[in-house]
Amino acid sequence: MSGFSRTIVLQPVHLRRVADDPRAHLLEKAVAEQQVLAHRDRIASRRSSGVLAENTAWLIGAYYAAMDAMDRYQGPSWQPSGIDIGRRRALAGLSGLVVAAMGSTRVWAPFDSRVALAQGKPGSCVLTPEAGEGPFYLDPKLIRSDITSKQPGAPLNLALQVVRAGDCATLANARVDVWHADAVGLYSGYEKQSGVGGISTKAAMGQQYLRGTQFTDPAGNVQFRTIFPSWYGGRTPHVHFKVFLGGNEVVASQIFFPDEVSKEIFSGWDPYRQHATKRTTFNTNDPIKQGIFSEVTRQRGSYAAQAVLVVAPVTKR
């Protein structure tokens, strides 16, 4: 136990309290245990002690439980939409595009009056299509905005907003999980996967990179610092996400990127370009028909992607 106490020293937490707010202790605990997560990599290098590993897992789990408890106490908190539907074309996402299944091909449908009229609700937010979690989901209980974990690749800032189907009201305190493949198409924590081909999966085993959780602010926003995901066998680049309201999962789906952006990154950045010629799956022939399309902008030495996640006003049972 003494080894553990030398590794992590929690600093005093000072928060402005709201009188008689029963969540105050949860907020204090969350902030304190965030410091534990900040030292996670340092702890991992000293896991030779069974006591150290046991206490590390308990503290991270406690932080996650505290955040979930706060979420359950508050419940979903909807705010009137600040989105100008006509001007920002945000019927179902900032990108102005959706993924729709029609026949056997994906259709990238522009957000305009035709989409709204097809839903019978002009000027409303269209529900994000459910795509499922896929085969590589795991919940490492990591509340963090930077999920890169020193993985090489083109830097990507992923900004997401959670809104309600219909009136586009924004949602505070929703839990958002994201995860995706690395620059050679591998997911952390899994052995049996294809990647871009010819790549050992041993480096991915026991890892938790490119995975994380955030809770939305009052405007429904979360941001993740990560890298641009690679294609891998049979799949175009994408980011998986889940949204939870009050502890209930309400959607699991995927975010896609313009093929021209993917092509630019895969031809100009390492380690993507070493495998770019092997890519055979693009947005037009990807087997997953559901999801949403992001809007990507180029920044100095990095990229930024935005998308809106539109969820039902009631939770799944």
Backbone bond lengths (Angstrom), bond angles and torsions (degrees), N, CA, C in turn:
res aa  C-N    CA-C-N  psi(-1)  N-CA   C-N-CA  omega(-1)  CA-C   N-CA-C  phi
1 M - - - 1.470 - - 1.520 111.21 -
2 S 1.333 116.59 -33.88 1.448 118.27 -179.49 1.517 111.02 -64.97
3 G 1.367 116.57 -34.54 1.455 119.14 177.21 1.516 111.49 -61.51
4 F 1.328 115.22 -38.01 1.461 119.57 178.82 1.518 111.15 -66.00
5 S 1.317 117.17 -42.87 1.465 119.74 -177.18 1.523 110.98 -66.12
6 R 1.321 117.77 -28.44 1.456 118.98 177.56 1.515 110.82 -75.56
7 T 1.345 116.58 -26.97 1.456 119.73 -177.45 1.518 111.87 -76.42
8 I 1.316 116.83 -42.58 1.461 121.46 -176.99 1.524 109.88 -122.30
9 V 1.320 115.12 125.40 1.462 120.29 173.48 1.521 106.92 -123.95
10 L 1.314 116.95 111.32 1.452 120.58 179.94 1.521 110.28 -78.45
11 Q 1.329 115.11 126.02 1.455 119.87 179.12 1.523 109.93 -81.13
12 P 1.323 118.26 154.21 1.468 120.16 177.83 1.521 111.02 -57.99
13 V 1.308 116.17 140.57 1.451 121.78 -179.38 1.515 109.10 -104.93
14 H 1.329 115.91 128.13 1.464 120.33 -179.31 1.520 108.25 -118.90
15 L 1.326 117.64 113.99 1.449 123.44 179.55 1.516 109.83 -124.11
16 R 1.332 114.48 145.68 1.456 118.98 173.85 1.522 108.05 -76.44
17 R 1.313 117.41 112.69 1.458 121.95 -174.70 1.535 111.41 -82.39
18 V 1.313 114.07 148.56 1.455 121.18 167.84 1.524 106.56 -96.93
19 A 1.306 117.24 130.63 1.457 120.80 -174.32 1.518 111.66 -52.56
20 D 1.341 115.22 127.58 1.468 122.61 176.33 1.532 113.34 59.46
21 D 1.338 117.74 24.57 1.462 120.54 179.27 1.519 108.91 -79.94
22 P 1.355 119.30 114.18 1.458 121.31 -177.38 1.520 112.91 -68.21
23 R 1.349 117.55 -9.51 1.453 119.36 179.11 1.525 112.84 -88.21
24 A 1.315 117.88 -5.31 1.460 120.23 -173.65 1.517 111.66 -58.22
25 H 1.341 117.40 -42.74 1.458 119.36 -178.06 1.525 110.80 -68.38
26 L 1.327 116.62 -31.38 1.459 119.21 177.21 1.520 110.95 -68.44
27 L 1.330 116.26 -40.39 1.458 119.85 178.46 1.519 111.05 -64.47
28 E 1.339 116.42 -42.11 1.455 120.09 178.52 1.529 110.31 -62.41
29 K 1.305 115.91 -43.59 1.466 119.90 -179.25 1.525 110.27 -64.51
30 A 1.344 116.56 -41.16 1.456 119.62 -179.38 1.521 111.52 -63.20
31 V 1.328 116.56 -44.92 1.460 119.64 -179.94 1.521 110.74 -64.95
32 A 1.333 116.78 -42.92 1.467 119.93 179.85 1.519 110.97 -61.80
33 E 1.312 116.24 -45.20 1.462 119.15 -176.69 1.519 112.22 -76.24
34 Q 1.331 117.72 -16.78 1.459 119.77 170.47 1.525 109.72 -61.24
35 Q 1.334 116.31 -32.99 1.459 119.84 176.89 1.527 110.25 -65.50
36 V 1.323 116.42 -33.22 1.460 119.65 176.38 1.520 109.91 -62.35
37 L 1.334 115.99 -45.47 1.460 119.70 -179.59 1.530 111.14 -63.18
38 A 1.328 116.22 -33.07 1.463 119.49 179.40 1.519 111.45 -62.87
39 H 1.318 116.07 -25.02 1.462 120.86 180.00 1.525 112.01 -99.35
40 R 1.333 117.07 11.11 1.463 120.12 -172.07 1.527 112.89 -57.02
41 D 1.328 116.45 -44.42 1.461 118.86 -178.07 1.532 111.43 -65.54
42 R 1.336 115.20 -35.71 1.459 119.16 178.43 1.532 110.68 -66.48
43 I 1.352 114.56 -39.62 1.464 118.67 178.63 1.524 110.23 -64.79
44 A 1.329 115.88 -42.13 1.462 120.43 -175.82 1.523 111.77 -59.35
45 S 1.332 116.57 -31.46 1.463 119.76 -178.83 1.525 112.09 -75.67
46 R 1.333 117.15 -8.54 1.470 120.31 -177.19 1.531 111.03 -125.28
47 R 1.330 116.26 36.58 1.454 120.79 -175.91 1.524 113.05 -83.52
48 S 1.307 118.69 14.63 1.454 120.37 -179.24 1.527 112.06 -65.54
49 S 1.334 115.68 -24.90 1.457 120.50 178.55 1.514 110.54 -88.59
50 G 1.341 117.25 125.31 1.458 121.10 178.21 1.510 112.23 -61.48
51 V 1.321 117.25 -35.86 1.468 121.36 179.64 1.518 110.10 -66.07
52 L 1.333 116.39 -40.21 1.458 121.03 179.13 1.525 110.33 -61.35
53 A 1.328 116.44 -48.36 1.454 120.25 -178.74 1.527 110.94 -62.26
54 E 1.337 116.59 -41.66 1.460 120.62 -178.48 1.518 111.01 -63.52
55 N 1.315 117.37 -44.89 1.458 120.10 -178.63 1.521 112.01 -70.44
56 T 1.329 116.72 -35.42 1.454 119.50 177.46 1.517 110.40 -60.97
57 A 1.321 117.56 -47.59 1.456 121.97 -179.85 1.528 110.71 -61.30
58 W 1.343 116.92 -40.65 1.459 120.11 -179.17 1.520 110.86 -63.55
59 L 1.334 117.56 -44.62 1.454 120.69 -177.09 1.523 111.83 -65.44
60 I 1.337 116.66 -42.94 1.458 119.44 178.68 1.525 109.79 -64.54
61 G 1.322 116.08 -42.16 1.462 119.53 177.97 1.520 112.24 -62.93
62 A 1.327 116.45 -38.02 1.461 120.24 179.77 1.524 111.45 -65.08
63 Y 1.320 116.03 -39.34 1.468 120.24 178.03 1.529 110.44 -61.75
64 Y 1.323 114.41 -46.12 1.455 119.73 -179.35 1.526 110.18 -62.42
65 A 1.315 116.55 -42.62 1.464 120.87 179.03 1.527 110.99 -63.06
66 A 1.336 117.05 -37.85 1.461 120.68 179.29 1.521 111.23 -64.26
67 M 1.328 116.21 -41.75 1.453 119.15 178.94 1.527 110.53 -66.50
68 D 1.321 116.61 -41.45 1.465 119.67 177.42 1.527 111.08 -63.23
69 A 1.340 116.21 -38.59 1.464 119.86 179.32 1.516 110.76 -64.46
70 M 1.315 116.78 -41.36 1.454 120.28 178.04 1.524 110.37 -63.49
71 D 1.336 116.20 -41.00 1.454 121.09 178.34 1.524 111.40 -61.02
72 R 1.334 116.54 -43.87 1.457 120.18 -179.06 1.524 111.34 -67.65
73 Y 1.346 115.62 -35.60 1.458 118.51 -179.21 1.527 110.55 -66.49
74 Q 1.308 115.57 -46.01 1.454 118.87 -177.44 1.515 112.05 -75.61
75 G 1.325 116.55 -38.59 1.448 120.61 -173.15 1.519 110.04 72.25
76 P 1.326 116.78 174.32 1.461 119.93 177.81 1.522 110.89 -59.95
77 S 1.310 115.68 136.07 1.454 120.86 -179.13 1.518 108.66 -122.00
78 W 1.318 116.43 98.21 1.456 121.45 -176.16 1.525 110.19 -86.64
79 Q 1.334 115.17 138.29 1.452 121.92 176.97 1.520 108.58 -120.48
80 P 1.343 117.76 146.58 1.466 119.52 178.04 1.513 110.62 -54.95
81 S 1.322 115.92 143.20 1.458 120.67 -176.07 1.512 111.42 -66.38
82 G 1.345 115.37 137.11 1.457 121.08 171.75 1.514 110.80 -102.66
83 I 1.351 116.34 9.58 1.458 121.02 -177.77 1.515 109.50 -83.76
84 D 1.336 116.58 129.85 1.454 121.33 172.61 1.524 106.57 -87.73
85 I 1.323 116.16 100.69 1.461 121.12 -172.00 1.521 111.83 -57.04
86 G 1.341 116.78 -46.93 1.452 118.47 -176.74 1.517 112.68 -70.22
87 R 1.331 116.29 -43.89 1.465 119.85 -174.04 1.507 112.20 -74.68
88 R 1.343 117.31 -38.82 1.461 119.82 -175.76 1.525 113.01 -99.27
89 R 1.326 117.17 -1.37 1.460 121.69 176.61 1.518 110.30 50.57
90 A 1.335 115.14 49.58 1.462 119.59 -174.26 1.520 111.58 -105.53
91 L 1.292 117.97 45.46 1.454 120.49 -178.16 1.511 112.31 -62.29
92 A 1.331 117.36 -33.12 1.465 119.98 177.53 1.505 111.99 -145.99
93 G 1.337 118.93 6.27 1.451 119.84 178.64 1.502 110.44 170.38
94 L 1.321 117.91 155.69 1.446 122.52 -179.59 1.517 111.72 -64.10
95 S 1.316 117.51 -24.64 1.451 121.01 -175.10 1.513 113.13 -68.13
96 G 1.319 117.48 -27.98 1.444 119.92 -174.69 1.509 112.72 81.79
97 L 1.325 117.70 15.56 1.459 121.71 -179.79 1.508 110.36 -137.93
98 V 1.312 116.76 149.16 1.454 122.20 171.48 1.505 108.79 -129.58
99 V 1.335 115.52 163.66 1.442 120.88 174.15 1.512 107.18 -106.77
100 A 1.312 117.68 122.54 1.454 121.21 -178.47 1.516 109.27 -124.00
101 A 1.320 116.08 143.73 1.455 120.44 178.23 1.523 109.49 -92.44
102 M 1.329 115.96 117.44 1.454 120.25 177.07 1.520 106.97 -136.64
103 G 1.326 116.43 110.74 1.447 119.61 -175.57 1.508 109.61 69.42
104 S 1.338 117.09 -130.13 1.455 121.70 -176.87 1.508 112.74 -109.54
105 T 1.339 117.86 7.30 1.459 120.07 -177.67 1.509 110.14 -124.43
106 R 1.346 115.53 156.65 1.456 120.54 176.12 1.512 108.91 -83.28
107 V 1.302 116.71 138.40 1.454 121.85 177.19 1.513 108.59 -114.20
108 W 1.310 116.62 124.81 1.459 120.86 177.58 1.517 106.99 -91.81
109 A 1.342 116.49 99.14 1.459 121.22 -172.16 1.521 110.51 -95.05
110 P 1.348 118.20 126.23 1.470 119.63 177.81 1.510 110.91 -67.30
111 F 1.328 115.80 146.74 1.459 121.03 175.91 1.521 108.28 -80.04
112 D 1.279 116.89 105.02 1.455 120.67 173.89 1.520 107.93 -147.80
113 S 1.313 116.90 -168.36 1.457 119.58 -174.55 1.521 112.14 -62.45
114 R 1.367 117.07 -24.55 1.458 118.75 -179.21 1.522 111.33 -65.44
115 V 1.343 116.78 -37.61 1.456 120.21 178.92 1.518 110.08 -66.30
116 A 1.332 116.93 -45.92 1.458 120.75 -178.64 1.527 111.05 -63.14
117 L 1.326 115.70 -42.87 1.454 118.95 -178.89 1.513 111.22 -67.12
118 A 1.337 115.70 -33.29 1.460 119.22 178.50 1.520 110.90 -64.57
119 Q 1.346 116.16 -28.77 1.449 120.84 177.39 1.529 111.59 -86.47
120 G 1.325 116.07 -9.31 1.455 119.83 179.88 1.525 112.86 79.19
121 K 1.346 117.59 9.77 1.452 120.92 -177.17 1.525 109.16 -136.91
122 P 1.326 118.91 80.05 1.459 120.80 179.15 1.524 111.31 -55.06
123 G 1.340 116.38 136.59 1.457 120.90 177.31 1.507 113.96 74.22
124 S 1.336 117.81 28.33 1.456 119.51 -178.81 1.516 110.32 -122.78
125 C 1.339 116.16 161.67 1.456 121.35 178.37 1.519 110.14 -86.32
126 V 1.314 115.50 130.15 1.466 122.34 -175.63 1.526 109.51 -90.98
127 L 1.316 116.77 135.29 1.457 123.15 -176.60 1.528 111.21 -57.04
128 T 1.341 116.57 133.80 1.461 121.78 176.42 1.526 110.27 -64.63
129 P 1.332 118.32 129.47 1.471 120.13 -179.43 1.529 111.61 -64.47
130 E 1.311 116.28 140.98 1.466 122.78 177.18 1.527 108.82 -80.44
131 A 1.344 116.91 129.64 1.465 121.54 178.01 1.520 112.37 -119.32
132 G 1.337 117.30 -7.71 1.465 120.23 -177.11 1.514 111.20 84.20
133 E 1.331 115.99 166.18 1.462 120.31 -175.23 1.516 113.52 -84.17
134 G 1.326 118.38 -15.91 1.454 120.52 -178.46 1.519 111.90 77.06
135 P 1.336 117.05 -178.12 1.471 120.32 -172.54 1.529 115.78 -86.14
136 F 1.346 118.53 -3.60 1.458 119.12 -170.53 1.527 113.78 -119.53
137 Y 1.335 117.25 26.74 1.457 119.37 177.73 1.525 110.65 -83.34
138 L 1.311 115.48 137.99 1.458 121.63 165.84 1.515 106.59 -150.16
139 D 1.323 115.86 153.81 1.461 121.28 -176.17 1.525 109.09 -111.01
140 P 1.341 117.30 92.20 1.465 119.75 -179.25 1.514 114.00 -78.97
141 K 1.341 117.46 2.73 1.464 122.32 178.51 1.519 111.88 57.76
142 L 1.324 115.48 51.06 1.458 121.53 -179.47 1.524 109.34 -113.80
143 I 1.332 115.79 103.59 1.455 120.98 176.05 1.519 106.73 -86.26
144 R 1.324 116.26 101.23 1.467 119.44 -175.57 1.522 109.49 -159.00
145 S 1.326 115.73 151.07 1.460 120.79 176.76 1.522 111.32 -95.35
146 D 1.330 117.67 -30.00 1.462 121.13 177.34 1.522 107.76 -95.23
147 I 1.318 117.01 107.78 1.452 121.22 -177.77 1.525 112.17 -106.96
148 T 1.322 116.75 10.06 1.468 121.40 -173.82 1.519 112.81 -64.46
149 S 1.334 117.33 -43.45 1.469 122.38 -177.63 1.525 111.56 52.70
150 K 1.328 116.18 40.00 1.473 123.34 175.01 1.525 113.46 65.52
151 Q 1.328 117.94 20.73 1.455 120.39 176.62 1.530 110.40 -74.04
152 P 1.335 117.58 137.59 1.466 120.30 179.89 1.523 110.96 -74.22
153 G 1.328 115.81 150.96 1.453 120.11 177.83 1.513 111.87 148.25
154 A 1.319 116.45 175.87 1.458 121.79 179.37 1.526 109.95 -71.42
155 P 1.340 118.56 121.24 1.471 120.59 -178.60 1.522 111.45 -60.32
156 L 1.326 115.27 137.95 1.461 121.65 -179.12 1.512 109.64 -135.51
157 N 1.328 116.27 127.65 1.457 121.50 171.45 1.530 107.36 -101.42
158 L 1.327 115.21 116.10 1.465 121.24 -175.83 1.522 109.46 -104.51
159 A 1.321 117.01 113.21 1.465 122.69 -179.16 1.518 109.17 -108.94
160 L 1.334 116.24 123.43 1.455 121.70 -178.14 1.521 109.74 -123.23
161 Q 1.317 116.25 147.20 1.458 121.82 175.44 1.519 108.97 -129.33
162 V 1.322 116.87 132.36 1.461 122.34 179.49 1.525 108.86 -100.46
163 V 1.335 116.25 123.50 1.457 121.39 179.40 1.526 109.68 -132.55
164 R 1.302 115.04 166.37 1.458 121.52 -176.93 1.533 111.00 -92.78
165 A 1.326 116.02 137.43 1.454 120.56 176.06 1.524 110.31 -59.43
166 G 1.303 115.55 139.29 1.456 120.33 179.05 1.507 112.28 101.07
167 D 1.343 117.18 -82.44 1.462 120.19 -173.33 1.518 114.06 -95.77
168 C 1.331 118.95 -2.24 1.475 123.95 176.43 1.525 113.47 66.10
169 A 1.331 117.68 21.52 1.468 119.56 175.36 1.526 109.23 -61.11
170 T 1.329 116.58 139.90 1.462 120.44 -179.36 1.523 110.19 -84.37
171 L 1.323 115.10 155.43 1.462 120.78 -173.91 1.519 111.11 -119.45
172 A 1.332 115.96 120.24 1.463 121.60 175.04 1.520 109.98 -90.49
173 N 1.334 115.53 148.52 1.463 123.07 171.90 1.527 113.74 68.30
174 A 1.318 116.73 25.65 1.465 120.36 172.03 1.521 108.51 -85.99
175 R 1.312 116.30 142.49 1.462 121.19 176.76 1.527 109.24 -88.00
176 V 1.337 116.02 129.80 1.460 122.22 178.86 1.525 108.95 -122.86
177 D 1.310 117.23 119.21 1.466 123.56 174.18 1.520 108.90 -101.88
178 V 1.338 117.64 137.98 1.461 121.51 172.73 1.518 109.46 -131.39
179 W 1.314 115.89 151.83 1.467 121.57 174.09 1.525 108.16 -160.95
180 H 1.342 115.25 150.65 1.470 118.79 -179.25 1.525 110.77 -163.01
181 A 1.322 115.30 172.41 1.458 122.13 -178.82 1.531 110.66 -75.59
182 D 1.340 115.11 158.79 1.466 119.98 177.48 1.524 110.30 -85.07
183 A 1.332 116.78 -165.45 1.466 121.38 -174.05 1.520 113.57 -74.90
184 V 1.337 117.70 -6.71 1.467 120.41 173.78 1.531 110.18 -119.97
185 G 1.342 116.08 20.77 1.448 120.96 171.83 1.510 116.31 80.36
186 L 1.343 118.04 18.86 1.461 120.76 -178.64 1.521 111.45 -108.22
187 Y 1.337 115.88 141.56 1.453 122.17 174.24 1.528 109.36 -95.02
188 S 1.313 116.00 139.86 1.464 119.65 177.63 1.516 110.54 -65.18
189 G 1.344 114.51 144.20 1.456 120.42 173.05 1.515 116.34 88.42
190 Y 1.332 118.50 -1.44 1.461 120.50 -176.23 1.528 111.22 -124.64
191 E 1.320 115.27 142.71 1.465 120.75 179.34 1.523 111.95 -96.38
192 K 1.327 117.41 -45.69 1.455 121.28 -174.37 1.519 110.48 -88.14
193 Q 1.324 116.32 92.14 1.451 123.18 178.03 1.525 108.60 -157.51
194 S 1.322 116.76 158.39 1.462 120.63 -171.75 1.515 114.12 -91.33
195 G 1.339 117.58 -34.04 1.457 119.89 -173.39 1.521 109.86 58.51
196 V 1.336 115.68 -149.77 1.463 120.46 179.68 1.524 111.89 -85.69
197 G 1.330 116.45 0.45 1.461 120.27 179.06 1.512 112.21 97.13
198 G 1.344 115.56 134.16 1.460 119.90 178.25 1.511 114.32 73.95
199 I 1.341 118.04 18.31 1.467 122.87 -177.77 1.528 108.95 -116.06
200 S 1.330 116.86 131.33 1.458 120.48 176.01 1.523 109.79 -69.58
201 T 1.323 115.42 141.23 1.463 119.78 179.24 1.528 112.46 -95.04
202 K 1.320 117.66 1.57 1.457 120.59 -175.77 1.531 112.27 -60.38
203 A 1.335 116.67 -36.34 1.465 119.80 -178.57 1.518 112.54 -66.66
204 A 1.328 117.28 -20.09 1.471 120.94 -179.67 1.514 112.63 -86.47
205 M 1.312 117.30 -20.47 1.455 121.05 -176.72 1.528 111.90 -65.39
206 G 1.326 116.22 134.52 1.459 121.26 178.44 1.516 114.46 73.67
207 Q 1.329 118.60 7.55 1.456 122.02 -177.48 1.536 110.87 -101.80
208 Q 1.331 115.94 165.09 1.460 121.40 -179.14 1.522 111.73 -134.23
209 Y 1.327 116.36 22.94 1.461 119.64 -177.44 1.542 111.21 -70.50
210 L 1.324 113.79 155.42 1.468 122.78 177.50 1.524 112.50 57.79
211 R 1.333 114.47 38.49 1.463 122.87 174.30 1.522 108.02 -140.19
212 G 1.310 117.19 143.57 1.456 118.81 177.13 1.510 112.80 -177.77
213 T 1.323 114.64 169.21 1.462 123.73 -178.35 1.521 109.53 -131.59
214 Q 1.325 116.08 140.47 1.456 122.47 171.37 1.529 108.36 -135.79
215 F 1.347 115.80 158.81 1.454 122.03 174.31 1.525 108.62 -111.91
216 T 1.323 116.56 135.77 1.453 120.61 -173.49 1.525 112.04 -68.05
217 D 1.332 114.93 148.35 1.454 121.46 175.18 1.536 108.74 -82.42
218 P 1.345 118.97 -179.01 1.473 119.86 -177.08 1.524 114.16 -58.17
219 A 1.340 117.19 -23.61 1.464 120.19 178.65 1.522 112.16 -91.34
220 G 1.345 116.37 7.08 1.450 120.51 178.43 1.508 115.29 80.59
221 N 1.335 117.42 15.12 1.457 120.97 -172.84 1.524 113.82 -99.12
222 V 1.336 115.25 144.56 1.462 123.01 166.86 1.523 107.54 -137.79
223 Q 1.326 115.81 155.42 1.454 120.62 176.37 1.514 109.52 -136.10
224 F 1.336 115.06 142.82 1.456 121.98 176.92 1.522 109.27 -128.31
225 R 1.327 116.01 134.02 1.463 121.51 171.36 1.523 107.58 -95.58
226 T 1.322 116.08 123.96 1.453 119.99 -174.30 1.515 109.26 -151.90
227 I 1.332 117.93 -158.25 1.457 123.15 173.05 1.525 108.31 -124.03
228 F 1.304 116.11 161.19 1.460 120.35 178.73 1.523 108.68 -68.16
229 P 1.328 117.87 129.94 1.472 120.07 -177.95 1.521 111.94 -73.77
230 S 1.318 116.32 144.36 1.455 120.75 176.62 1.530 110.68 -82.18
231 W 1.312 115.11 161.99 1.456 120.67 163.64 1.527 107.69 -70.00
232 Y 1.299 117.33 164.66 1.462 120.93 167.78 1.523 107.81 -151.08
233 G 1.324 118.29 177.03 1.448 122.27 -171.90 1.513 114.10 -47.71
234 G 1.326 117.17 111.35 1.446 121.96 176.88 1.510 116.42 84.06
235 R 1.347 118.97 2.18 1.468 121.41 -177.07 1.517 111.83 -133.79
236 T 1.326 115.21 141.78 1.453 122.82 171.33 1.529 108.65 -82.23
237 P 1.339 120.25 160.39 1.473 120.32 179.72 1.526 112.78 -57.64
238 H 1.334 115.83 138.24 1.461 120.30 -178.91 1.526 109.68 -162.56
239 V 1.320 115.47 161.45 1.467 123.26 174.45 1.523 107.44 -121.34
240 H 1.331 116.29 129.98 1.463 121.13 175.65 1.530 109.69 -83.91
241 F 1.316 116.31 149.97 1.465 119.99 173.91 1.510 110.61 -149.35
242 K 1.332 114.63 154.89 1.459 122.91 169.85 1.521 107.78 -131.35
243 V 1.322 116.14 149.00 1.462 122.25 173.34 1.526 107.78 -123.05
244 F 1.342 115.34 132.90 1.459 122.05 178.37 1.532 109.27 -118.92
245 L 1.320 116.23 135.60 1.464 122.26 173.83 1.520 108.23 -118.24
246 G 1.321 115.84 119.25 1.451 119.42 178.51 1.514 113.29 57.48
247 G 1.327 117.63 33.22 1.450 121.88 179.48 1.520 114.24 87.71
248 N 1.338 118.08 -3.86 1.468 122.24 -179.81 1.530 110.52 -104.85
249 E 1.313 116.57 130.44 1.459 120.88 175.99 1.520 109.10 -71.48
250 V 1.346 117.03 127.49 1.463 120.57 -178.99 1.522 112.98 -112.17
251 V 1.321 117.50 -19.66 1.464 119.76 175.43 1.520 109.22 -159.87
252 A 1.318 115.18 143.43 1.467 123.29 170.03 1.515 106.00 -132.94
253 S 1.321 116.38 119.74 1.458 118.58 -174.25 1.526 110.06 -153.55
254 Q 1.335 116.71 -162.78 1.457 121.13 -173.96 1.524 110.99 -139.28
255 I 1.327 115.33 150.05 1.462 123.09 178.16 1.521 107.87 -112.50
256 F 1.336 116.43 131.13 1.455 121.77 -178.52 1.530 110.69 -111.77
257 F 1.337 115.73 167.95 1.456 122.51 -175.53 1.535 109.97 -128.33
258 P 1.342 117.93 151.92 1.466 119.50 177.83 1.529 110.76 -59.30
259 D 1.325 116.59 137.68 1.458 120.25 -179.34 1.520 112.75 -60.82
260 E 1.333 116.61 -32.14 1.465 118.31 -179.44 1.523 111.26 -66.85
261 V 1.338 116.85 -33.08 1.467 120.21 176.59 1.527 110.39 -69.93
262 S 1.326 116.16 -44.21 1.462 120.35 178.06 1.525 110.44 -58.73
263 K 1.325 116.82 -44.60 1.466 121.10 -179.70 1.520 111.00 -60.90
264 E 1.315 116.61 -42.54 1.469 121.21 179.51 1.520 110.97 -61.65
265 I 1.322 116.81 -45.10 1.463 120.76 -178.66 1.518 111.15 -69.16
266 F 1.319 117.14 -43.75 1.464 120.48 -176.11 1.527 112.72 -69.15
267 S 1.324 116.95 -22.35 1.466 119.74 178.56 1.522 112.81 -93.62
268 G 1.337 117.28 -17.17 1.458 119.31 -173.67 1.515 116.70 -116.27
269 W 1.329 117.86 -9.32 1.460 120.94 -176.30 1.524 110.94 -122.34
270 D 1.319 115.26 142.95 1.462 121.27 169.95 1.525 108.47 -88.74
271 P 1.340 117.70 149.34 1.473 127.62 -1.44 1.525 114.31 -90.36
272 Y 1.337 118.58 11.04 1.457 120.46 -176.73 1.531 112.28 -59.50
273 R 1.349 115.89 -44.79 1.463 118.87 -170.16 1.520 113.78 -66.96
274 Q 1.309 116.12 -17.61 1.459 119.05 177.36 1.529 111.67 -67.97
275 H 1.326 117.01 -17.69 1.461 120.94 -176.49 1.526 112.48 -126.08
276 A 1.323 117.96 7.34 1.470 121.87 -172.49 1.522 112.79 -60.47
277 T 1.323 117.89 -35.39 1.466 120.06 -175.85 1.527 112.49 -71.52
278 K 1.322 117.11 -13.15 1.467 120.33 -179.22 1.522 112.57 -86.73
279 R 1.313 117.23 -8.98 1.462 120.48 -176.55 1.525 111.33 -69.84
280 T 1.311 116.28 128.32 1.467 121.53 177.81 1.524 113.23 -125.40
281 T 1.330 117.90 -8.27 1.465 121.42 -179.51 1.524 109.65 -109.46
282 F 1.325 115.31 127.87 1.461 122.43 -177.97 1.532 108.49 -127.02
283 N 1.315 116.11 -178.32 1.465 119.19 -179.28 1.525 111.93 -58.24
284 T 1.328 116.27 -32.77 1.464 120.30 -175.01 1.524 113.78 -75.32
285 N 1.340 117.96 -24.13 1.473 118.65 -177.98 1.531 113.18 -124.48
286 D 1.342 116.50 17.02 1.458 119.83 176.24 1.535 109.17 -67.62
287 P 1.333 118.45 140.02 1.467 119.78 -175.64 1.519 115.03 -73.97
288 I 1.339 118.19 -19.41 1.470 120.65 179.94 1.522 108.55 -85.37
289 K 1.307 116.15 119.88 1.463 120.90 -173.85 1.524 113.39 -93.71
290 Q 1.344 117.07 -16.02 1.460 120.05 -176.30 1.527 109.86 -103.97
291 G 1.316 115.93 153.04 1.450 121.16 177.06 1.514 110.38 147.22
292 I 1.326 116.16 -168.34 1.464 121.05 177.13 1.516 109.21 -132.72
293 F 1.293 116.03 157.44 1.456 122.49 -177.09 1.526 108.99 -106.98
294 S 1.314 116.61 135.50 1.467 120.89 -177.40 1.523 111.54 -94.50
295 E 1.309 114.62 159.08 1.459 122.23 171.88 1.518 107.55 -99.62
296 V 1.324 117.95 123.12 1.461 122.42 -174.95 1.519 109.84 -114.59
297 T 1.326 116.41 133.49 1.456 122.27 174.87 1.524 109.28 -122.05
298 R 1.310 115.62 150.25 1.459 121.54 178.49 1.519 109.54 -90.80
299 Q 1.316 116.21 133.64 1.443 121.84 175.03 1.515 108.32 -119.53
300 R 1.307 118.25 177.25 1.448 120.68 -179.21 1.528 109.96 -67.77
301 G 1.324 116.45 106.74 1.450 121.06 177.38 1.515 114.73 73.24
302 S 1.348 117.71 15.63 1.467 120.23 -179.09 1.523 109.37 -162.17
303 Y 1.322 114.60 -179.36 1.460 121.68 179.10 1.534 108.64 -131.80
304 A 1.333 114.99 155.74 1.466 120.55 176.60 1.520 108.49 -131.17
305 A 1.322 116.66 132.94 1.466 121.88 179.12 1.522 109.00 -122.16
306 Q 1.336 116.04 141.55 1.459 122.06 178.64 1.525 109.85 -127.75
307 A 1.315 115.75 144.70 1.461 120.71 175.18 1.519 108.93 -156.94
308 V 1.317 115.93 152.24 1.459 121.97 175.55 1.520 108.44 -109.86
309 L 1.321 116.15 132.11 1.451 122.98 179.50 1.522 107.66 -103.00
310 V 1.294 117.46 113.56 1.464 122.37 -174.40 1.520 108.69 -101.50
311 V 1.324 116.68 118.39 1.463 121.79 -174.93 1.516 111.48 -117.02
312 A 1.331 114.83 160.90 1.454 120.16 179.19 1.526 110.45 -70.96
313 P 1.315 119.06 149.76 1.466 121.96 -179.58 1.510 113.62 -72.27
314 V 1.330 118.09 -10.62 1.461 121.84 176.94 1.507 108.33 -119.80
315 T 1.346 116.94 153.57 1.447 121.98 -178.80 1.521 111.34 -87.86
316 K 1.329 114.33 158.02 1.460 120.18 175.10 1.525 109.27 -70.84
317 R 1.289 115.74 150.88 1.470 121.47 176.96 1.502 109.94 -114.30
